Amino acid sequence: MLAATQSEAILVGMQPQHTIRTAGPSDIPRLVAMNHAAYPDLVAEGIVFDCAQLAAHQAVFPEGQLVLVSPDGGIVGALSTLMVSSADALAPHTWIDITSHGTFAKHDPRGDTLYLADVYSDPAARGTGTGGALYDALFALCKRKKLARVAAGGRLYGYVDVAKEVSAADYVEQVLRGERKDRVLTSQLRAGFVVKNVLCNYLDDWRSGSFATLLVWENPERAQARLIASPSGDYLTVDGPAPLRSNPPRPVGQSRQEVPLPPTLKTSMP
């Protein structure tokens, strides 16, 4: 896990040992190549990071850009985050809007939520624990920053195979009940995320039908207090849990057109 005063940490759960560190300018070419390799089906949509976007991330929130390094020094995974308010993270949104077209221009140092804009690994390293190591580093960063939660949007990677048979919401419910496995959602549930909603039009993603899950991991160290935005824009500390959805739960069997709309994020981790 990330130490409070260190930029690098040894991940003892992986054999041989890998390390997590903050990304730097010299890493950008490798990160661009790895991001393209992780999302070959999204490159044409213009939503895979380029050099300028990754440089912008490091400029506005350097400690939120982490890489997973193998013992030989090669980068095998990475994650990109920004800080936002819970009002933005938990309400309907699109990946384009919340990430400002991938530039993180709306990063808010006063925000109470760590937003996972992307997590990706070298395809050759999948199945070796890279996903779990990156998620552990993500949650450690949230704790270190004393934020209320991590929020993210998750691709419904396997939905394309059954989209003509079931709604996106029913597909998610089937995965939650263990009746189906989804390469992305199953790994996110295993990491500790909770599904709070089904989101539409999050990404122009043919595999997910542009649907996604709104995922939340609550920081246990902040369970009794939340930072919320007041109408004036000030941030107030309040007791008790904050609302986790802006819409009531959707009854099982409701059609996809009736699904409440927030949007999510791209994730390629196994």
C-alpha positions as CSV (number, residue, x, y, z in Angstrom):
1,M,0.0,0.0,0.0
2,L,1.1,3.6,-0.5
3,A,2.9,5.1,2.4
4,A,1.9,8.6,3.4
5,T,5.4,10.0,2.9
6,Q,6.6,7.9,0.0
7,S,5.9,8.0,-3.7
8,E,6.8,4.3,-4.1
9,A,5.6,1.2,-2.3
10,I,6.4,-2.5,-2.5
11,L,3.4,-4.7,-3.3
12,V,4.2,-7.8,-1.2
13,G,1.1,-9.6,-2.5
14,M,2.6,-10.1,-6.0
15,Q,5.4,-12.5,-6.7
16,P,7.9,-11.4,-7.6
17,Q,7.6,-8.0,-6.0
18,H,6.1,-5.1,-8.0
19,T,6.1,-1.5,-7.0
20,I,3.7,1.4,-7.3
21,R,5.0,4.9,-7.9
22,T,3.7,8.2,-9.3
23,A,4.0,8.6,-13.0
24,G,6.4,11.1,-14.5
25,P,6.9,12.8,-17.9
26,S,9.3,10.1,-19.1
27,D,6.6,7.5,-18.6
28,I,4.2,9.1,-21.0
29,P,5.2,7.4,-24.3
30,R,4.9,4.0,-22.6
31,L,1.5,4.9,-21.0
32,V,0.2,6.0,-24.4
33,A,1.2,2.8,-26.0
34,M,-0.2,0.7,-23.2
35,N,-3.5,2.6,-23.1
36,H,-3.9,2.0,-26.8
37,A,-3.1,-1.7,-26.4
38,A,-5.6,-2.0,-23.5
39,Y,-8.4,-0.3,-25.5
40,P,-7.9,-1.2,-29.2
41,D,-11.7,-1.1,-29.8
42,L,-12.0,2.5,-28.4
43,V,-9.0,4.2,-30.2
44,A,-11.2,5.2,-33.2
45,E,-13.6,7.0,-30.8
46,G,-10.9,9.4,-29.6
47,I,-11.3,8.5,-25.9
48,V,-8.0,6.8,-25.4
49,F,-5.3,9.0,-23.8
50,D,-2.7,10.8,-25.9
51,C,0.5,12.5,-24.8
52,A,-1.1,15.9,-24.2
53,Q,-3.8,14.5,-22.0
54,L,-1.4,12.5,-19.8
55,A,0.8,15.5,-19.4
56,A,-2.2,17.5,-18.3
57,H,-3.1,14.9,-15.7
58,Q,0.4,15.1,-14.2
59,A,0.3,18.8,-14.2
60,V,-3.1,19.2,-12.3
61,F,-2.9,16.2,-10.0
62,P,0.5,14.5,-10.1
63,E,-0.1,12.2,-7.0
64,G,-3.2,10.8,-8.6
65,Q,-1.4,9.3,-11.6
66,L,0.1,6.0,-10.6
67,V,2.0,3.2,-12.4
68,L,2.7,-0.4,-11.5
69,V,6.3,-1.4,-12.2
70,S,7.6,-4.9,-12.6
71,P,10.9,-6.1,-11.0
72,D,12.7,-5.5,-14.3
73,G,11.6,-1.8,-14.3
74,G,8.9,-2.1,-16.9
75,I,5.5,-0.4,-16.5
76,V,2.8,-3.1,-16.6
77,G,-0.2,-1.1,-15.3
78,A,-1.5,2.4,-14.6
79,L,-4.4,4.4,-13.2
80,S,-5.5,8.0,-13.8
81,T,-7.6,9.8,-11.2
82,L,-8.9,13.3,-10.4
83,M,-10.7,14.8,-7.4
84,V,-14.3,15.9,-7.8
85,S,-17.3,16.7,-5.6
86,S,-19.7,14.0,-4.6
87,A,-22.5,16.0,-6.3
88,D,-20.7,15.5,-9.7
89,A,-19.5,12.0,-9.1
90,L,-22.8,10.5,-8.0
91,A,-25.1,12.4,-10.3
92,P,-25.7,11.6,-14.0
93,H,-22.6,12.4,-16.0
94,T,-20.6,11.3,-18.9
95,W,-16.9,10.3,-19.0
96,I,-16.3,13.2,-21.5
97,D,-17.9,15.7,-19.2
98,I,-16.4,14.7,-15.8
99,T,-12.9,14.3,-17.3
100,S,-13.2,17.5,-19.5
101,H,-12.5,15.5,-22.6
102,G,-9.8,13.6,-20.9
103,T,-7.8,16.6,-19.7
104,F,-8.9,16.7,-16.0
105,A,-9.4,20.4,-16.3
106,K,-12.2,20.2,-13.7
107,H,-10.0,18.6,-11.1
108,D,-11.1,20.1,-7.8
109,P,-8.5,20.0,-4.9
110,R,-11.5,20.6,-2.5
111,G,-13.5,17.7,-3.8
112,D,-14.4,14.8,-1.5
113,T,-14.4,12.0,-4.1
114,L,-11.5,10.4,-5.9
115,Y,-12.8,9.7,-9.5
116,L,-11.1,6.8,-11.3
117,A,-11.0,8.0,-14.9
118,D,-9.1,5.0,-16.2
119,V,-7.3,1.9,-15.0
120,Y,-5.4,-0.3,-17.5
121,S,-2.7,-2.9,-17.8
122,D,-0.4,-4.3,-20.4
123,P,-2.5,-7.1,-22.1
124,A,0.5,-9.5,-21.6
125,A,0.3,-9.0,-17.8
126,R,-3.4,-9.8,-17.4
127,G,-4.0,-12.6,-15.0
128,T,-0.9,-11.9,-12.9
129,G,-2.6,-9.7,-10.3
130,T,-2.1,-6.3,-11.9
131,G,-5.7,-5.4,-11.5
132,G,-5.8,-6.1,-7.8
133,A,-2.5,-4.3,-7.2
134,L,-3.8,-1.2,-8.9
135,Y,-7.1,-1.2,-7.1
136,D,-5.3,-1.6,-3.7
137,A,-3.1,1.4,-4.6
138,L,-6.3,3.4,-5.6
139,F,-8.0,2.7,-2.3
140,A,-4.7,3.5,-0.4
141,L,-4.6,6.9,-2.2
142,C,-8.2,7.6,-1.2
143,K,-7.3,6.9,2.4
144,R,-4.1,8.9,2.3
145,K,-6.0,11.9,0.9
146,K,-8.7,11.4,3.6
147,L,-11.4,11.4,0.9
148,A,-14.9,10.1,1.4
149,R,-14.9,7.6,-1.4
150,V,-13.7,6.4,-4.8
151,A,-16.2,6.6,-7.7
152,A,-15.9,5.2,-11.1
153,G,-17.8,4.0,-14.2
154,G,-17.4,0.5,-15.3
155,R,-17.7,-1.0,-18.8
156,L,-20.2,-3.8,-19.3
157,Y,-17.7,-5.7,-21.3
158,G,-19.8,-8.7,-22.1
159,Y,-23.1,-7.0,-22.6
160,V,-22.7,-7.0,-26.4
161,D,-23.3,-10.8,-26.4
162,V,-26.7,-10.6,-24.8
163,A,-27.9,-7.0,-25.6
164,K,-30.8,-8.3,-27.8
165,E,-32.0,-10.5,-24.9
166,V,-31.8,-8.5,-21.7
167,S,-31.7,-4.9,-20.6
168,A,-28.4,-3.5,-19.3
169,A,-29.9,-3.2,-15.8
170,D,-30.9,-6.9,-15.9
171,Y,-27.5,-7.9,-17.1
172,V,-25.9,-6.1,-14.2
173,E,-28.3,-7.7,-11.8
174,Q,-27.5,-11.1,-13.2
175,V,-23.8,-10.5,-12.6
176,L,-24.4,-9.3,-9.1
177,R,-26.4,-12.5,-8.4
178,G,-23.6,-14.6,-9.8
179,E,-25.7,-15.8,-12.7
180,R,-23.2,-14.3,-15.2
181,K,-19.6,-13.2,-15.2
182,D,-18.4,-10.1,-16.8
183,R,-14.7,-9.6,-17.4
184,V,-14.7,-6.0,-16.1
185,L,-17.6,-5.9,-13.6
186,T,-16.8,-9.2,-11.9
187,S,-13.2,-8.0,-11.2
188,Q,-14.5,-4.7,-9.9
189,L,-16.9,-6.4,-7.4
190,R,-14.0,-8.6,-6.3
191,A,-11.9,-5.5,-5.6
192,G,-14.5,-4.1,-3.3
193,F,-16.7,-1.8,-5.4
194,V,-20.4,-1.6,-5.0
195,V,-22.8,-0.9,-7.9
196,K,-25.0,2.1,-7.2
197,N,-26.7,2.6,-10.5
198,V,-26.7,1.8,-14.2
199,L,-25.6,4.6,-16.4
200,C,-26.4,5.4,-20.1
201,N,-24.4,7.2,-22.8
202,Y,-21.3,7.2,-20.7
203,L,-19.0,6.3,-23.5
204,D,-19.5,5.6,-27.2
205,D,-18.6,1.9,-26.5
206,W,-20.0,-0.8,-28.7
207,R,-19.3,-3.6,-26.2
208,S,-21.3,-2.0,-23.5
209,G,-24.0,-0.4,-25.7
210,S,-22.7,2.8,-24.1
211,F,-24.1,1.7,-20.7
212,A,-22.0,1.5,-17.6
213,T,-22.1,0.8,-13.9
214,L,-21.8,3.6,-11.4
215,L,-19.3,2.1,-8.9
216,V,-18.5,3.3,-5.4
217,W,-16.0,2.3,-2.8
218,E,-16.6,4.0,0.5
219,N,-13.6,4.9,2.6
220,P,-14.2,3.1,5.9
221,E,-12.1,5.8,7.7
222,R,-14.6,8.4,6.6
223,A,-17.8,6.4,7.2
224,Q,-19.3,8.8,9.7
225,A,-18.5,12.1,8.0
226,R,-18.9,13.4,4.4
227,L,-17.8,16.6,2.7
228,I,-20.6,17.9,0.6
229,A,-21.0,21.0,-1.5
230,S,-23.4,23.6,-0.2
231,P,-25.5,25.8,-2.7
232,S,-22.9,28.6,-2.2
233,G,-20.1,26.3,-3.3
234,D,-18.6,25.9,0.2
235,Y,-17.8,22.5,1.6
236,L,-19.4,21.5,4.8
237,T,-18.7,18.5,7.1
238,V,-21.8,16.6,8.0
239,D,-22.4,13.5,10.1
240,G,-23.8,10.3,8.6
241,P,-23.7,8.8,5.2
242,A,-24.4,10.9,2.1
243,P,-26.9,9.7,-0.4
244,L,-25.4,7.3,-2.9
245,R,-27.9,7.8,-5.8
246,S,-30.0,10.6,-7.1
247,N,-32.7,8.2,-8.2
248,P,-34.5,5.4,-6.4
249,P,-33.5,1.8,-7.2
250,R,-34.9,0.4,-10.5
251,P,-37.3,-2.5,-10.0
252,V,-36.2,-5.7,-11.5
253,G,-37.4,-6.2,-15.0
254,Q,-37.8,-2.5,-15.9
255,S,-36.9,-1.7,-19.5
256,R,-33.6,-0.1,-20.3
257,Q,-35.3,3.1,-21.5
258,E,-36.5,3.6,-17.9
259,V,-33.1,3.2,-16.3
260,P,-32.0,6.3,-14.5
261,L,-29.1,8.0,-16.3
262,P,-25.7,8.6,-14.9
263,P,-22.6,7.5,-16.9
264,T,-19.4,5.6,-16.1
265,L,-15.8,5.0,-17.0
266,K,-13.8,2.8,-19.1
267,T,-11.9,0.0,-17.4
268,S,-10.0,-2.9,-19.0
269,M,-8.7,-4.7,-16.0
270,P,-9.3,-8.5,-15.9
